[in-house]
Amino acid sequence: MTRRSASLALGAVLTALTVAMALISLVWTPYNDTVLDIAGRLQPPSWAHVFGTDHLGRDVLSMIMAGARNSVFVAFVAVAIGMGAGVPLGLWAAAHGGLADDVLMRFNDLVFAFPALVLAILITAVFGPGALTAIIAIGIFNIPVFARLSRGAAKVQWTREFCLAARLCGKGRLRISIEHILPNLTGLLLVQGTIQFSLGIIAEAGLSYVGLGAQPPAPSWGRMLFDAQTMAGFAPWLAVFPGLAIALSVLGLNLLGDGLRDVLDPQGKARRA
């Protein structure tokens, strides 16, 4: 097994574990992650509580599993929003060019001027803090990412002979974009989707850390880190395990994205080698 295939396999395993943990938490966790047990607060890792308990007596492993559900859901929906809106915009701009292309690029520049955190603050003023705020903020930030990517790749496809042949057959720009160009962008969008998925998990944790993401009692990895920052000296497990969950899930998605890029773009792999 080569180093690249090993990285792909490791990324797939870590990503599968994150998704599996989120799905399992829908039906089972070792303990109820919302039930308080003040008498059992701040217990170190043991057989009864593998990752210990927090300052309110909640089982840390159960909270991490439930937090995975929240992080995966927010990141997945945000990527779906970005891809669902950004890809059609990019294809449209590449197909028409001219003013449509210029308008899209200026829209991209405008959105990029407002990071997800700033967008979350603005959206919070309207909707209030919560998971919906995180989804909207991260999703809006993803739109220009996919729009710019699909626009650039589609422009290259429009110079190919099969597009000219399709136009000679009487097909319109919309039909060519859907039937011929979009299938050729699937691999590229899949790789970018995994990257944005990992960034979405980080962004969700960051928004929750500052109080703009999921609100208590809903567990969140970022919120767990915020609660643990004043207790790291005498209860380090409260910060170590949520931090590891974020790091391993992001590492897995990045390795998966790199592996898929090498598999789906062998020419690019040869150039990088």
C-alpha positions in Angstrom: 0.0 0.0 0.0 1.4 3.4 -1.0 1.6 6.4 1.3 -1.2 8.1 -0.6 -3.5 5.1 -0.5 -2.8 4.7 3.2 -3.7 8.4 3.7 -7.0 7.9 1.8 -7.8 4.8 3.8 -7.0 6.5 7.1 -9.1 9.6 6.1 -12.0 7.3 5.1 -11.8 5.5 8.5 -11.7 8.7 10.5 -14.5 10.2 8.6 -16.6 7.0 8.8 -16.1 7.0 12.6 -17.2 10.6 12.9 -20.3 10.0 10.9 -21.0 6.7 12.6 -20.7 8.4 16.0 -23.2 11.1 14.9 -25.7 8.5 13.6 -25.4 6.2 16.7 -26.0 9.2 19.0 -29.5 9.5 17.4 -30.6 6.3 19.1 -28.1 5.6 21.8 -25.5 7.2 24.1 -23.9 5.7 27.2 -25.7 8.3 29.3 -28.3 10.9 28.8 -26.3 13.9 27.7 -28.8 16.4 29.1 -29.3 14.9 32.6 -27.3 16.6 35.4 -25.6 14.7 38.2 -24.1 17.2 40.5 -23.0 14.5 42.9 -20.9 12.9 40.2 -19.3 16.1 38.8 -15.7 16.3 37.6 -15.0 12.6 37.8 -11.8 11.6 35.9 -11.9 8.9 33.2 -12.9 5.6 34.6 -14.7 2.4 33.6 -18.1 4.0 34.5 -17.3 7.2 32.5 -14.7 6.5 29.9 -14.0 10.2 29.2 -15.0 11.4 32.7 -17.7 13.8 33.6 -18.0 17.6 33.4 -18.7 20.3 36.0 -22.4 19.4 35.9 -22.0 15.7 36.1 -22.7 14.9 32.5 -20.9 12.1 30.8 -18.3 13.6 28.4 -18.4 10.7 26.0 -22.1 11.0 25.6 -21.7 14.7 25.0 -19.0 14.2 22.4 -21.3 11.7 20.6 -24.2 14.2 20.7 -21.9 17.0 19.7 -20.8 15.0 16.6 -24.4 14.8 15.6 -24.7 18.6 15.8 -21.4 19.3 14.0 -21.9 16.9 11.2 -25.5 18.1 10.6 -24.5 21.8 10.6 -21.5 21.2 8.3 -23.4 18.9 5.9 -26.3 21.3 5.5 -24.0 24.3 5.1 -22.0 22.5 2.4 -25.3 21.5 0.7 -26.4 25.1 0.7 -23.1 26.3 -0.7 -23.0 23.7 -3.4 -26.7 23.9 -4.3 -26.5 27.7 -4.8 -22.9 28.1 -5.8 -22.6 25.5 -8.5 -25.6 26.7 -10.6 -24.3 30.3 -10.3 -20.8 29.3 -11.5 -22.2 27.3 -14.4 -24.5 30.1 -15.4 -21.7 32.7 -15.3 -19.3 30.5 -17.3 -22.0 29.8 -19.9 -23.0 33.4 -20.4 -19.8 35.4 -19.6 -19.9 39.2 -20.0 -22.0 41.1 -17.4 -23.3 37.9 -15.8 -19.7 36.8 -15.1 -18.7 40.2 -13.7 -21.7 40.4 -11.4 -21.0 37.0 -10.0 -17.3 37.8 -9.3 -18.3 41.1 -7.5 -20.8 39.1 -5.5 -18.1 36.6 -4.5 -15.8 39.5 -3.5 -18.6 41.0 -1.4 -19.3 37.7 0.5 -15.6 37.0 1.0 -15.3 40.3 2.7 -17.5 39.0 5.5 -16.1 35.9 7.3 -18.5 33.4 8.7 -18.1 34.8 12.2 -19.1 38.3 11.1 -22.0 36.9 9.1 -23.1 34.9 12.2 -23.1 38.1 14.3 -25.2 39.9 11.7 -27.6 37.0 11.3 -27.8 36.6 15.1 -29.2 40.1 15.3 -32.1 38.9 13.2 -32.7 35.3 14.1 -31.0 35.0 17.5 -28.1 32.5 18.3 -28.5 28.8 17.5 -27.7 26.0 15.1 -29.8 27.8 12.4 -27.6 30.8 12.7 -24.4 28.7 12.2 -26.0 26.9 9.2 -27.0 30.1 7.4 -23.6 31.8 8.1 -21.4 28.9 7.0 -23.7 28.1 4.1 -23.6 31.7 2.7 -19.9 31.7 3.1 -19.7 28.5 1.1 -21.7 29.8 -1.9 -18.9 31.9 -3.5 -16.4 29.1 -2.9 -18.3 26.7 -5.0 -19.4 29.4 -7.5 -15.8 30.4 -8.2 -14.6 26.8 -8.4 -17.4 25.7 -10.8 -17.1 28.9 -12.9 -13.3 28.4 -13.4 -13.6 24.7 -14.2 -16.6 25.2 -16.5 -14.8 27.9 -18.5 -12.1 25.3 -19.3 -14.8 22.8 -20.3 -16.4 25.3 -22.7 -13.2 25.4 -24.7 -13.3 21.6 -25.3 -14.4 20.1 -28.6 -17.4 18.2 -27.1 -19.0 21.5 -26.2 -18.6 22.8 -29.7 -20.1 19.6 -31.1 -23.1 19.9 -28.7 -23.7 23.5 -29.8 -23.5 22.4 -33.5 -26.2 19.9 -32.7 -28.5 22.7 -31.6 -28.2 22.3 -27.8 -28.6 25.4 -25.7 -26.2 26.7 -23.1 -28.3 25.4 -20.2 -28.6 21.9 -21.6 -24.9 21.7 -22.3 -24.0 22.9 -18.8 -26.2 20.2 -17.3 -25.6 17.3 -19.6 -22.0 17.7 -20.5 -20.1 20.1 -18.2 -21.6 19.3 -14.8 -20.7 15.6 -15.0 -17.1 16.5 -15.7 -17.0 18.6 -12.5 -18.3 15.9 -10.2 -14.9 14.8 -8.9 -13.7 18.3 -8.4 -16.8 19.3 -6.5 -16.7 16.1 -4.4 -13.1 16.9 -3.3 -14.0 20.5 -2.5 -17.1 19.4 -0.6 -14.9 17.3 1.7 -12.6 20.3 2.3 -15.6 22.6 3.0 -17.1 19.9 5.3 -14.0 20.0 7.5 -14.0 23.8 7.5 -17.6 23.7 8.4 -16.9 21.6 11.5 -14.2 24.1 12.5 -16.5 27.0 11.9 -19.4 25.4 13.8 -17.1 24.8 16.8 -15.8 28.4 16.6 -19.3 29.8 16.5 -20.4 27.6 19.4 -17.3 28.6 21.3 -18.3 32.3 21.2 -22.0 31.5 21.9 -23.4 31.9 18.4 -23.9 28.2 17.6 -25.9 25.5 19.2 -27.3 26.7 22.5 -27.5 24.7 25.8 -28.6 22.1 26.6 -27.7 20.9 23.1 -24.1 19.6 23.2 -21.5 21.2 21.0 -17.8 20.5 20.7 -17.0 24.3 20.7 -19.3 24.9 23.7 -17.5 22.1 25.6 -14.2 23.7 25.0 -15.5 27.1 26.2 -16.9 25.5 29.4 -13.5 23.6 29.9 -11.2 26.6 29.6 -11.5 27.6 33.2 -11.1 24.0 34.5 -8.2 22.8 32.2 -5.8 22.9 35.1 -7.6 20.4 37.3 -9.9 18.6 34.8 -7.9 18.5 31.6 -10.1 15.7 30.1 -12.8 18.3 29.6 -10.7 20.1 27.0 -8.6 17.2 25.7 -11.4 14.9 24.4 -13.5 17.5 22.6 -10.3 18.9 21.1 -9.3 15.5 19.9 -12.7 14.9 18.4 -12.5 18.2 16.4 -8.9 17.5 15.3 -9.4 13.9 14.3 -12.6 14.6 12.3 -11.0 17.5 10.5 -7.8 15.4 9.8 -9.9 12.6 8.5 -11.8 14.8 6.1 -8.7 16.5 4.8 -6.9 13.2 4.3 -10.0 11.9 2.5 -10.1 15.0 0.3 -6.5 14.7 -0.6 -6.9 11.0 -1.4 -9.9 11.6 -3.6 -8.1 14.4 -5.4 -5.3 12.0 -6.3 -7.7 9.2 -7.3 -10.0 11.5 -9.4 -7.2 13.6 -10.9 -4.3 11.2 -11.9 -2.8 13.9 -14.2 -2.6 16.4 -11.3 -1.1 13.7 -9.2 1.6 13.1 -11.7 2.3 16.9 -11.9 2.6 17.1 -8.1 5.0 14.1 -8.0 
